[in-house]
Amino acid sequence: MDEPRYTPEELLRLLCTPETYPHRPSQVRLVQTHTSYVALVPPWVYKVKKPVNFGFLDYSTLERRRYFLQREYELNRALAPGIYRRILPIVRTRTGELRLGGRGTVVEYALQMRYIPQEWVLRHRLQQGNVRASELRRVLRWLVQRLHRGQEPPPELRQWGLPERLRISTDENFEQTRPFVGMTLSALAYEQIQAYVEAFYQQADTLLRRRAEEGWVRACHGDLHSEHIAYHGRRVLVYDCIEFNERFRYIDVANEIAFLAMDLEYYGRVDLARVAVQTFAQELGDRELWRLLDFYKCYRAYVRGKVESMRGTAAEVAEAERQEALQRARRYFQLALRYAVLGSVPTVVVVMGGIGVGKSTVARHLAQELGIAVLSSDPMRKCLAGLSPYEPSPEWMRPLLYAPAVTQRTYRTLWESALAALPRDGAAIVDATFARRQLRELFVRLSQRQPVRLLFVELSAPYEVLRRRVLLRQPGDSDAGIREFERLFPRYEPPHELPAEMLLRCDATAAPQEVCRELVQRLRERTLAQLFAAE
């Protein structure tokens, strides 16, 4: 790697000084990514690439940075007309100072672009709740017309869609994220996402090869997410495409739209993600796109987790920005695991079983791994009665609190709360005993009125194990003590009525972390098996 002929402090001072720029802005806002410095000085933006080498991206020499700025300039002009203006040198003058443009020894380069108002940018619109489905459809139809329609990819380009080529990227991801295990990426997620990717390659081998042969691998944007899309009136801008690595741009169209769909779901717009995928598939006439969608969503979320982890550990980034990046990385990795385990179908997972089986603990572990809400019957029951959800209920009140009518109301409220979480998270967990068949049938009936997948996970353990756990409970852990356990254990009605596709049984004798691990593994295997069941 060539050492830059300036210090980072010198470059930052130059970029942050208003007098650097010919139009003398009143202030400069500097944004750092893991690969670039971006100076926002409306009506202009100046981007300088950092001297970094991440393997998949190599800006390590001045010549390479100049080359990739030129590539960025050329590739983006068609989809963002009027935005990319010119490349300027950063020089060291005879007096030794750095200057943007002019005479001197060239030490760096900057790409000058027109500033795009934040109000136009899709990500800003999402955060403001200001995106209509009709607008998103129009943007994607425009993109298909400008970029995809009429493409005839040559054989050498199509090769990038083959499994052995895709493995280059996924293997690289797992290698580069190993240092983040235990920081932004849980050990369970790292293990299970790897297993999911490997199993997908084995089961989708024929599908991936056929799509490459049929021409669905094309020269795409490669980085299609909400920060790279803007629109105002009839004007549409799609910018900042991949210029640094062709294997990230020569991709299956399913990979292209999966990034945007994942990004929309990350921002809590599951409905818009569905619109985006349907529009893209219809415009392209791609009937099999949906079969690859969860895999590529998982891949894209994982990449974002990696990128944010890199940013969160970069020494030159301010502490507050690093912490925000690390938090985003955790959420992206949770989302990646969610795609691997549950897919994209809106899902309510019911964790059920008798007293002492560890439902609440396992449900909390699962919710933490997947980054979704867990709704528990005991706190819900107390809240509906006007009690504190975190304290034991009074003994005298329990006959009323656990009366059948109150239980029925509690379970209905659990369902409504889970349903309310689905548009934001795509999945929710309900934690309750469901000891009566009629309560399970209530959830089944309610689920049939909505486009929702309902899955019951029954935890079980031997009688003596459960009894010992209940005896070890501390005061305040639960309203259900040993008397309630002895009374209710014989009354538990196993869920024999539930069909196999709606029920997963799991032995809960082991520690909750191990039960959660087995549960995640079995959910992952089930989801992938259902995807390829028709073949």
C-alpha positions as CSV (number, residue, x, y, z in Angstrom):
1,M,0.0,0.0,0.0
2,D,1.4,3.4,-1.0
3,E,1.6,5.8,1.9
4,P,-0.5,9.0,1.2
5,R,1.6,12.2,0.8
6,Y,-0.5,13.8,3.5
7,T,-1.7,13.1,7.0
8,P,-5.3,12.3,7.8
9,E,-5.4,15.4,9.9
10,E,-4.3,17.6,6.9
11,L,-6.9,16.1,4.6
12,L,-9.7,16.5,7.2
13,R,-8.7,20.1,7.9
14,L,-8.9,20.8,4.1
15,L,-12.2,19.2,3.7
16,C,-13.8,20.8,6.7
17,T,-12.6,24.4,5.9
18,P,-15.3,26.5,4.1
19,E,-12.6,28.5,2.3
20,T,-11.5,25.3,0.5
21,Y,-14.4,25.5,-1.8
22,P,-14.8,28.1,-4.6
23,H,-18.4,29.0,-3.6
24,R,-17.4,29.6,0.1
25,P,-20.2,27.7,1.9
26,S,-21.2,29.0,5.3
27,Q,-20.4,25.5,6.8
28,V,-19.2,22.0,5.9
29,R,-20.8,18.8,7.0
30,L,-18.4,15.9,6.7
31,V,-19.7,12.3,6.5
32,Q,-17.3,9.3,6.8
33,T,-18.0,5.8,5.6
34,H,-15.5,3.0,6.0
35,T,-14.2,3.8,2.4
36,S,-14.7,7.5,1.8
37,Y,-14.8,11.1,3.2
38,V,-17.8,13.0,1.9
39,A,-18.0,16.8,2.3
40,L,-21.5,18.2,2.0
41,V,-21.4,21.8,0.9
42,P,-24.6,22.6,-0.9
43,P,-25.1,22.9,-3.8
44,W,-22.0,20.6,-4.1
45,V,-20.7,17.4,-2.7
46,Y,-17.0,16.3,-2.8
47,K,-16.0,12.7,-2.3
48,V,-12.5,11.5,-1.5
49,K,-11.8,7.8,-1.3
50,K,-9.8,6.5,1.7
51,P,-6.5,4.7,1.1
52,V,-7.9,1.3,2.3
53,N,-7.8,-2.3,1.2
54,F,-10.5,-4.6,2.4
55,G,-9.8,-7.4,-0.1
56,F,-13.2,-6.9,-1.8
57,L,-12.3,-3.3,-2.3
58,D,-8.8,-1.9,-2.9
59,Y,-8.1,1.8,-2.9
60,S,-4.6,1.4,-1.6
61,T,-2.8,3.5,-4.1
62,L,-3.3,7.0,-5.6
63,E,-3.6,5.5,-9.1
64,R,-6.3,3.1,-7.9
65,R,-8.3,5.8,-6.2
66,R,-8.1,7.9,-9.3
67,Y,-9.2,5.0,-11.5
68,F,-12.2,4.1,-9.3
69,L,-13.3,7.7,-9.1
70,Q,-13.3,7.7,-12.9
71,R,-15.3,4.5,-12.9
72,E,-17.8,5.9,-10.4
73,Y,-18.2,9.0,-12.6
74,E,-18.8,7.0,-15.8
75,L,-21.1,4.3,-14.4
76,N,-23.4,6.6,-12.5
77,R,-24.1,9.3,-15.1
78,A,-26.8,7.3,-16.9
79,L,-29.0,6.7,-13.8
80,A,-28.2,10.1,-12.2
81,P,-28.0,12.6,-15.0
82,G,-26.7,16.0,-14.0
83,I,-25.3,14.8,-10.7
84,Y,-21.7,13.7,-11.4
85,R,-19.7,16.8,-12.6
86,R,-15.9,16.2,-12.6
87,I,-12.8,14.9,-10.9
88,L,-10.5,17.5,-9.2
89,P,-7.0,17.0,-8.0
90,I,-6.0,17.8,-4.4
91,V,-2.5,19.3,-4.6
92,R,0.3,20.3,-2.3
93,T,1.4,23.8,-3.3
94,R,4.9,25.2,-3.2
95,T,4.2,26.6,0.2
96,G,3.4,23.2,1.5
97,E,-0.4,23.5,2.0
98,L,-3.1,21.3,0.6
99,R,-5.5,22.8,-1.9
100,L,-8.5,21.6,-3.9
101,G,-7.7,22.2,-7.6
102,G,-5.0,24.4,-9.0
103,R,-1.2,23.9,-9.5
104,G,1.0,21.8,-7.4
105,T,1.9,18.2,-6.7
106,V,-1.2,15.9,-6.9
107,V,-1.6,14.0,-3.6
108,E,-5.3,13.0,-3.9
109,Y,-8.4,13.3,-6.0
110,A,-12.0,14.4,-5.3
111,L,-15.2,13.7,-7.2
112,Q,-17.4,16.7,-7.4
113,M,-21.2,16.1,-7.5
114,R,-24.3,18.1,-7.2
115,Y,-25.9,18.0,-3.8
116,I,-29.2,16.1,-3.7
117,P,-31.6,17.6,-1.2
118,Q,-32.3,15.2,1.7
119,E,-36.0,15.7,1.2
120,W,-35.7,13.9,-2.1
121,V,-33.8,10.8,-0.8
122,L,-35.8,7.7,-0.2
123,R,-34.2,6.9,3.2
124,H,-35.1,10.4,4.5
125,R,-38.7,9.9,3.2
126,L,-38.9,6.6,5.0
127,Q,-37.8,8.1,8.2
128,Q,-40.4,10.8,7.8
129,G,-43.1,8.3,6.9
130,N,-43.5,10.0,3.5
131,V,-43.3,7.2,1.0
132,R,-46.3,6.0,-1.1
133,A,-46.5,2.7,-2.8
134,S,-47.3,4.4,-6.1
135,E,-44.1,6.4,-5.9
136,L,-42.0,3.3,-5.3
137,R,-43.6,1.5,-8.2
138,R,-42.8,4.5,-10.5
139,V,-39.2,4.6,-9.4
140,L,-38.6,0.9,-10.0
141,R,-40.4,0.9,-13.3
142,W,-38.1,3.7,-14.4
143,L,-35.0,1.8,-13.2
144,V,-36.0,-1.4,-15.1
145,Q,-36.6,0.7,-18.2
146,R,-33.2,2.5,-17.9
147,L,-31.0,-0.3,-16.7
148,H,-32.4,-3.8,-17.3
149,R,-34.7,-3.8,-20.3
150,G,-32.9,-5.0,-23.4
151,Q,-29.8,-6.3,-21.6
152,E,-28.3,-9.3,-23.2
153,P,-25.5,-10.4,-20.8
154,P,-22.6,-12.2,-22.4
155,P,-21.6,-15.7,-21.2
156,E,-18.6,-14.4,-19.2
157,L,-20.8,-12.0,-17.2
158,R,-23.4,-14.7,-16.5
159,Q,-20.7,-16.8,-14.8
160,W,-20.9,-14.6,-11.7
161,G,-24.3,-16.1,-10.9
162,L,-22.9,-19.6,-10.5
163,P,-22.7,-21.1,-7.0
164,E,-18.9,-21.4,-7.1
165,R,-18.6,-17.7,-7.9
166,L,-21.2,-16.7,-5.3
167,R,-19.2,-18.6,-2.7
168,I,-16.3,-16.2,-3.1
169,S,-18.5,-13.4,-1.7
170,T,-20.2,-15.4,1.1
171,D,-16.9,-17.1,2.2
172,E,-15.3,-13.6,2.3
173,N,-18.1,-12.3,4.5
174,F,-17.7,-15.1,7.0
175,E,-14.0,-14.6,7.1
176,Q,-14.1,-10.9,7.5
177,T,-16.8,-11.0,10.2
178,R,-15.1,-13.5,12.5
179,P,-13.5,-10.6,14.6
180,F,-17.0,-9.2,15.2
181,V,-18.4,-12.4,16.8
182,G,-19.4,-11.5,20.4
183,M,-19.4,-7.8,19.6
184,T,-22.0,-7.1,16.9
185,L,-22.7,-10.7,15.8
186,S,-23.7,-13.5,18.1
187,A,-22.0,-16.8,18.0
188,L,-25.3,-18.5,17.3
189,A,-26.1,-16.2,14.3
190,Y,-22.6,-16.7,12.9
191,E,-22.9,-20.5,13.1
192,Q,-26.5,-20.7,11.8
193,I,-26.2,-18.3,8.9
194,Q,-23.2,-20.2,7.7
195,A,-25.1,-23.4,7.9
196,Y,-28.1,-21.8,6.1
197,V,-25.9,-20.5,3.3
198,E,-24.2,-23.9,2.8
199,A,-27.5,-25.7,2.8
200,F,-28.9,-23.2,0.3
201,Y,-26.1,-23.7,-2.1
202,Q,-26.6,-27.5,-2.0
203,Q,-30.4,-27.3,-2.6
204,A,-30.4,-24.4,-5.0
205,D,-27.6,-25.5,-7.2
206,T,-29.8,-26.3,-10.2
207,L,-31.9,-23.2,-9.8
208,L,-28.8,-20.9,-9.6
209,R,-27.2,-22.5,-12.7
210,R,-30.4,-22.3,-14.7
211,R,-31.0,-18.6,-13.9
212,A,-27.4,-17.8,-15.0
213,E,-28.0,-19.6,-18.2
214,E,-31.3,-17.8,-18.8
215,G,-29.7,-14.4,-18.5
216,W,-31.0,-13.3,-15.1
217,V,-27.4,-12.4,-14.0
218,R,-26.8,-8.9,-15.4
219,A,-24.9,-5.7,-15.1
220,C,-26.9,-4.2,-12.1
221,H,-26.5,-1.2,-9.8
222,G,-25.2,-3.5,-7.1
223,D,-25.9,-1.2,-4.2
224,L,-29.5,-0.5,-4.5
225,H,-30.8,0.7,-1.2
226,S,-32.8,3.7,0.1
227,E,-29.9,6.0,0.5
228,H,-29.0,5.7,-3.2
229,I,-32.5,6.5,-4.5
230,A,-34.0,10.0,-4.8
231,Y,-37.0,11.4,-6.5
232,H,-38.8,14.8,-6.8
233,G,-41.8,15.3,-9.0
234,R,-41.2,13.2,-12.1
235,R,-37.4,13.3,-11.7
236,V,-35.7,10.0,-10.5
237,L,-32.1,9.6,-9.5
238,V,-30.3,6.3,-8.7
239,Y,-26.7,6.8,-7.9
240,D,-23.6,5.5,-6.2
241,C,-23.5,2.1,-7.9
242,I,-20.8,-0.4,-7.3
243,E,-17.6,0.6,-9.2
244,F,-14.9,-1.2,-7.2
245,N,-15.6,-4.8,-7.8
246,E,-17.4,-6.4,-10.8
247,R,-18.6,-9.5,-8.9
248,F,-20.8,-7.2,-6.8
249,R,-22.3,-5.5,-9.8
250,Y,-22.7,-8.6,-12.1
251,I,-25.4,-10.2,-10.1
252,D,-28.8,-11.9,-10.3
253,V,-31.7,-9.4,-10.5
254,A,-33.1,-11.2,-7.4
255,N,-29.9,-10.1,-5.6
256,E,-30.5,-6.5,-6.8
257,I,-34.1,-6.1,-5.6
258,A,-33.4,-8.1,-2.4
259,F,-31.1,-5.3,-1.2
260,L,-33.8,-2.7,-1.5
261,A,-36.5,-5.0,0.0
262,M,-34.2,-5.8,3.0
263,D,-33.5,-2.1,3.5
264,L,-37.2,-1.3,3.5
265,E,-37.9,-4.0,6.0
266,Y,-35.0,-2.8,8.2
267,Y,-36.8,0.6,8.3
268,G,-40.1,-1.1,9.3
269,R,-41.8,-1.0,5.9
270,V,-42.6,-4.6,5.2
271,D,-45.5,-3.5,3.1
272,L,-43.3,-1.4,0.8
273,A,-40.7,-4.3,0.5
274,R,-43.5,-6.4,-0.8
275,V,-44.5,-3.7,-3.3
276,A,-40.9,-3.4,-4.5
277,V,-40.4,-7.1,-5.1
278,Q,-43.8,-7.5,-6.9
279,T,-43.1,-4.5,-9.1
280,F,-39.6,-5.6,-10.0
281,A,-40.6,-9.2,-10.8
282,Q,-43.6,-8.1,-12.9
283,E,-41.6,-5.5,-14.9
284,L,-38.9,-8.1,-15.6
285,G,-41.3,-11.0,-16.1
286,D,-39.3,-13.0,-13.5
287,R,-41.5,-15.7,-12.0
288,E,-38.8,-17.4,-10.0
289,L,-37.3,-14.4,-8.3
290,W,-39.1,-15.0,-5.1
291,R,-37.4,-18.4,-4.6
292,L,-34.0,-16.6,-4.2
293,L,-35.3,-13.6,-2.3
294,D,-34.7,-14.7,1.3
295,F,-31.2,-16.0,0.5
296,Y,-30.2,-12.7,-1.0
297,K,-31.9,-10.7,1.7
298,C,-29.9,-12.6,4.3
299,Y,-26.8,-12.0,2.3
300,R,-27.5,-8.3,2.0
301,A,-28.3,-7.8,5.6
302,Y,-25.2,-9.7,6.6
303,V,-23.0,-7.4,4.3
304,R,-24.6,-4.3,5.9
305,G,-23.8,-5.8,9.3
306,K,-20.2,-6.3,8.2
307,V,-19.9,-2.8,6.8
308,E,-21.4,-1.1,9.9
309,S,-19.1,-3.2,12.1
310,M,-16.1,-2.0,10.1
311,R,-17.3,1.6,10.5
312,G,-17.9,1.1,14.2
313,T,-14.4,-0.1,14.8
314,A,-12.6,2.5,12.6
315,A,-10.3,4.7,14.8
316,E,-10.8,7.9,12.7
317,V,-14.6,7.8,13.1
318,A,-16.0,9.9,16.0
319,E,-17.0,7.9,19.1
320,A,-20.8,8.8,18.8
321,E,-20.8,7.7,15.2
322,R,-19.0,4.5,16.0
323,Q,-21.5,3.5,18.7
324,E,-24.4,4.2,16.3
325,A,-22.7,2.1,13.6
326,L,-22.3,-0.8,16.0
327,Q,-25.9,-0.6,17.0
328,R,-27.0,-0.7,13.4
329,A,-24.6,-3.6,12.8
330,R,-26.3,-5.7,15.5
331,R,-29.7,-5.0,14.0
332,Y,-28.6,-6.0,10.5
333,F,-27.1,-9.3,11.7
334,Q,-30.3,-10.0,13.6
335,L,-32.3,-9.4,10.4
336,A,-29.9,-11.7,8.5
337,L,-30.6,-14.5,11.0
338,R,-34.3,-13.8,10.8
339,Y,-34.3,-14.4,7.0
340,A,-32.4,-17.6,7.5
341,V,-34.7,-18.9,10.2
342,L,-38.1,-17.6,9.3
343,G,-37.9,-16.3,5.8
344,S,-40.0,-13.3,4.7
345,V,-43.5,-14.6,5.4
346,P,-45.1,-12.6,8.2
347,T,-44.9,-15.1,11.1
348,V,-46.2,-15.4,14.7
349,V,-44.2,-17.9,16.7
350,V,-46.0,-19.3,19.7
351,V,-43.6,-20.6,22.4
352,M,-45.9,-22.8,24.6
353,G,-45.7,-25.5,27.2
354,G,-46.5,-26.3,30.8
355,I,-45.4,-24.5,34.0
356,G,-41.6,-24.6,34.6
357,V,-40.6,-25.6,31.1
358,G,-38.8,-22.3,30.5
359,K,-41.0,-20.7,27.9
360,S,-40.3,-17.1,28.8
361,T,-36.6,-17.6,29.0
362,V,-36.3,-19.4,25.7
363,A,-38.7,-16.9,24.1
364,R,-36.5,-14.0,25.3
365,H,-33.3,-15.7,24.0
366,L,-35.0,-16.3,20.6
367,A,-36.3,-12.7,20.4
368,Q,-32.9,-11.3,21.2
369,E,-31.3,-13.4,18.4
370,L,-33.9,-12.4,15.9
371,G,-34.4,-8.8,17.0
372,I,-38.2,-9.1,17.3
373,A,-40.8,-8.5,20.0
374,V,-41.8,-11.1,22.6
375,L,-45.3,-10.8,24.1
376,S,-45.8,-12.8,27.3
377,S,-49.2,-13.8,28.8
378,D,-48.3,-13.1,32.5
379,P,-47.4,-9.4,32.1
380,M,-50.2,-8.9,29.6
381,R,-52.7,-10.4,32.0
382,K,-51.6,-8.1,34.8
383,C,-51.6,-5.0,32.6
384,L,-55.1,-5.7,31.5
385,A,-56.1,-5.9,35.2
386,G,-54.3,-2.6,36.0
387,L,-51.5,-4.3,37.9
388,S,-47.7,-4.0,37.6
389,P,-46.4,-6.5,35.1
390,Y,-43.2,-6.9,37.1
391,E,-44.6,-7.8,40.5
392,P,-46.5,-10.9,41.8
393,S,-50.3,-10.5,41.8
394,P,-52.1,-10.5,45.2
395,E,-53.1,-14.0,46.3
396,W,-56.8,-12.9,46.8
397,M,-57.0,-11.6,43.2
398,R,-55.7,-14.7,41.4
399,P,-59.0,-16.6,41.1
400,L,-60.4,-13.5,39.3
401,L,-57.1,-12.9,37.3
402,Y,-57.0,-16.4,36.0
403,A,-60.7,-16.8,35.3
404,P,-61.6,-18.3,31.9
405,A,-63.0,-15.0,30.6
406,V,-59.9,-13.0,31.6
407,T,-57.7,-15.7,30.0
408,Q,-59.7,-15.5,26.8
409,R,-59.3,-11.7,26.7
410,T,-55.6,-12.0,27.5
411,Y,-54.9,-14.3,24.6
412,R,-56.9,-12.2,22.2
413,T,-54.9,-9.2,23.2
414,L,-51.7,-11.2,22.7
415,W,-52.8,-12.0,19.2
416,E,-53.7,-8.4,18.4
417,S,-50.4,-7.2,19.8
418,A,-48.4,-9.7,17.7
419,L,-50.4,-8.8,14.6
420,A,-49.6,-5.1,15.2
421,A,-45.8,-5.9,15.3
422,L,-45.8,-7.7,12.0
423,P,-45.8,-4.6,9.6
424,R,-42.7,-3.3,11.4
425,D,-40.7,-6.5,12.2
426,G,-42.2,-9.2,9.9
427,A,-42.4,-11.6,12.9
428,A,-43.3,-11.7,16.6
429,I,-43.1,-14.2,19.4
430,V,-46.0,-15.0,21.8
431,D,-45.0,-16.7,25.1
432,A,-47.9,-18.5,26.9
433,T,-48.8,-21.9,28.1
434,F,-51.6,-22.6,25.6
435,A,-52.5,-25.5,27.9
436,R,-56.1,-25.6,26.5
437,R,-57.0,-26.7,23.0
438,Q,-59.6,-24.0,22.7
439,L,-56.9,-21.3,23.2
440,R,-54.8,-22.8,20.4
441,E,-57.8,-23.0,18.1
442,L,-58.6,-19.4,18.9
443,F,-55.1,-18.4,17.4
444,V,-55.6,-20.7,14.5
445,R,-59.0,-19.1,13.6
446,L,-57.6,-15.6,14.0
447,S,-54.6,-16.4,11.8
448,Q,-56.8,-17.7,9.0
449,R,-58.3,-14.2,8.6
450,Q,-54.8,-12.7,7.9
451,P,-51.9,-13.4,5.5
452,V,-49.9,-14.7,8.5
453,R,-48.0,-17.9,9.1
454,L,-48.7,-19.3,12.6
455,L,-46.2,-21.7,14.1
456,F,-46.4,-23.4,17.6
457,V,-43.3,-24.4,19.3
458,E,-44.1,-26.8,22.2
459,L,-41.4,-27.1,24.9
460,S,-41.5,-30.1,27.1
461,A,-39.4,-31.8,29.9
462,P,-39.9,-34.7,32.3
463,Y,-42.2,-34.1,35.3
464,E,-39.3,-34.2,37.9
465,V,-37.3,-31.7,35.9
466,L,-40.2,-29.3,35.8
467,R,-41.1,-29.8,39.5
468,R,-37.5,-29.1,40.5
469,R,-37.4,-25.9,38.5
470,V,-40.6,-24.6,40.0
471,L,-39.3,-25.4,43.5
472,L,-36.2,-23.3,42.8
473,R,-38.1,-20.3,41.7
474,Q,-37.5,-17.1,43.6
475,P,-40.4,-15.1,45.1
476,G,-41.7,-12.8,42.3
477,D,-40.4,-14.9,39.4
478,S,-43.9,-16.0,38.5
479,D,-47.4,-16.3,39.9
480,A,-47.2,-20.1,39.3
481,G,-45.6,-21.8,42.3
482,I,-45.5,-25.4,43.3
483,R,-49.2,-25.6,44.3
484,E,-50.3,-24.3,40.9
485,F,-47.8,-26.7,39.2
486,E,-49.2,-29.7,41.0
487,R,-52.7,-28.7,40.3
488,L,-52.3,-27.8,36.6
489,F,-49.8,-30.3,35.4
490,P,-52.3,-33.1,34.9
491,R,-54.7,-30.7,33.1
492,Y,-52.3,-29.8,30.3
493,E,-53.8,-30.7,26.9
494,P,-51.0,-31.7,24.4
495,P,-51.5,-30.1,21.0
496,H,-52.3,-33.3,19.2
497,E,-54.8,-31.4,17.0
498,L,-52.3,-29.2,15.3
499,P,-51.0,-30.2,11.9
500,A,-47.3,-31.1,11.5
501,E,-46.6,-27.9,9.4
502,M,-47.9,-25.8,12.3
503,L,-46.1,-27.5,15.2
504,L,-42.5,-28.0,16.3
505,R,-41.8,-30.0,19.4
506,C,-38.6,-29.3,21.3
507,D,-37.1,-31.0,24.4
508,A,-36.4,-28.2,27.0
509,T,-34.4,-30.3,29.5
510,A,-31.1,-28.5,28.6
511,A,-30.1,-25.0,29.5
512,P,-32.2,-22.2,27.8
513,Q,-29.3,-21.2,25.5
514,E,-29.0,-24.7,24.2
515,V,-32.7,-25.0,23.7
516,C,-32.7,-21.8,21.8
517,R,-29.8,-23.0,19.6
518,E,-31.6,-26.2,18.8
519,L,-34.8,-24.3,18.1
520,V,-33.1,-21.9,15.7
521,Q,-31.5,-24.8,13.9
522,R,-34.7,-26.7,13.4
523,L,-36.6,-23.6,12.3
524,R,-33.9,-22.9,9.8
525,E,-34.0,-26.4,8.4
526,R,-37.8,-26.4,8.3
527,T,-37.9,-23.0,6.4
528,L,-35.4,-24.1,3.8
529,A,-37.1,-27.6,3.4
530,Q,-40.4,-25.9,2.7
531,L,-38.9,-23.6,0.1
532,F,-37.6,-26.6,-2.0
533,A,-40.4,-29.0,-1.1
534,A,-41.9,-28.7,-4.6
535,E,-38.8,-29.9,-6.4
